[in-house]
């Protein structure tokens, strides 16, 4: 009986530890993504083009596919904000 209860508790503990680790890793990925977006938005707002933004991400140890995705999104967001600001001034 003791061994069965012990085994069940160990399984629960291991499952909870795996869940907590997965949650921690997800939060770390989200924080890193937000940090990278913030970085490139700063460069985009300074007038740098997509290639510069992409290079900044690569220099920040971002993998190529993620860097491409973030650079494209950040430049598109910056351009839409610029277009929106220009339209509201008119």
C-alpha positions as CSV (number, residue, x, y, z in Angstrom):
1,X,0.0,0.0,0.0
2,X,2.8,2.4,0.9
3,X,4.6,1.8,-2.3
4,X,1.5,2.4,-4.4
5,X,0.7,5.7,-2.7
6,X,4.3,6.7,-2.9
7,X,4.4,6.0,-6.6
8,X,1.2,7.9,-7.2
9,X,2.5,10.9,-5.3
10,X,5.8,10.8,-7.2
11,X,3.9,10.8,-10.5
12,X,1.8,13.8,-9.4
13,X,4.9,15.6,-8.2
14,X,6.8,14.9,-11.5
15,X,3.7,16.0,-13.6
16,X,3.5,19.3,-11.6
17,X,7.2,19.9,-12.0
18,X,7.0,19.3,-15.8
19,X,4.0,21.7,-16.0
20,X,5.8,24.4,-14.0
21,X,8.9,24.0,-16.1
22,X,6.9,24.3,-19.3
23,X,5.1,27.4,-17.9
24,X,8.4,29.0,-16.9
25,X,9.9,28.3,-20.3
26,X,6.9,29.8,-22.0
27,X,7.1,32.9,-19.9
28,X,10.8,33.2,-20.7
29,X,10.1,32.9,-24.5
30,X,7.4,35.5,-24.3
31,X,9.7,37.9,-22.4
32,X,12.5,37.4,-24.9
33,X,10.1,37.9,-27.8
34,X,8.8,41.1,-26.2
35,X,12.3,42.3,-25.6
36,X,13.3,41.7,-29.2
37,X,10.2,43.5,-30.5
38,X,10.9,46.5,-28.3
39,X,14.5,46.6,-29.6
40,X,13.6,46.6,-33.2
41,X,10.7,49.0,-32.8
42,X,13.3,51.5,-31.4
43,X,15.4,51.0,-34.6
44,X,12.3,51.2,-36.8
45,X,11.2,54.4,-35.2
46,X,14.6,55.9,-35.9
47,X,14.0,55.3,-39.6
48,X,16.0,52.2,-40.1
49,X,14.8,49.8,-42.8
50,X,13.9,46.1,-42.5
51,X,17.4,44.9,-43.4
52,X,18.9,46.9,-40.5
53,X,16.2,45.7,-38.1
54,X,16.8,42.1,-39.3
55,X,20.6,42.5,-38.8
56,X,20.0,43.9,-35.3
57,X,18.0,40.8,-34.4
58,X,20.7,38.5,-35.8
59,X,23.3,40.4,-33.8
60,X,21.2,39.8,-30.7
61,X,21.5,36.1,-31.2
62,X,18.0,35.6,-32.6
63,X,17.6,32.7,-35.0
64,X,17.1,33.6,-38.6
65,X,13.5,32.6,-39.1
66,X,12.3,34.3,-35.9
67,X,14.4,37.4,-36.8
68,X,12.7,37.5,-40.2
69,X,9.3,37.2,-38.7
70,X,9.9,39.9,-36.1
71,X,11.6,42.3,-38.6
72,X,8.7,42.0,-41.1
73,X,6.1,42.5,-38.4
74,X,7.9,45.4,-36.7
75,X,8.4,47.2,-40.0
76,X,4.8,46.7,-41.0
77,X,3.6,47.9,-37.6
78,X,5.8,51.0,-37.8
79,X,4.7,51.8,-41.3
80,X,1.0,51.4,-40.3
81,X,1.5,53.7,-37.4
82,X,3.3,56.3,-39.6
83,X,0.4,56.1,-42.2
84,X,-2.1,56.5,-39.4
85,X,-0.3,59.5,-37.9
86,X,-0.1,61.0,-41.4
87,X,-3.8,60.5,-42.1
88,X,-4.8,62.0,-38.7
89,X,-2.8,65.1,-39.5
90,X,-4.5,65.7,-42.8
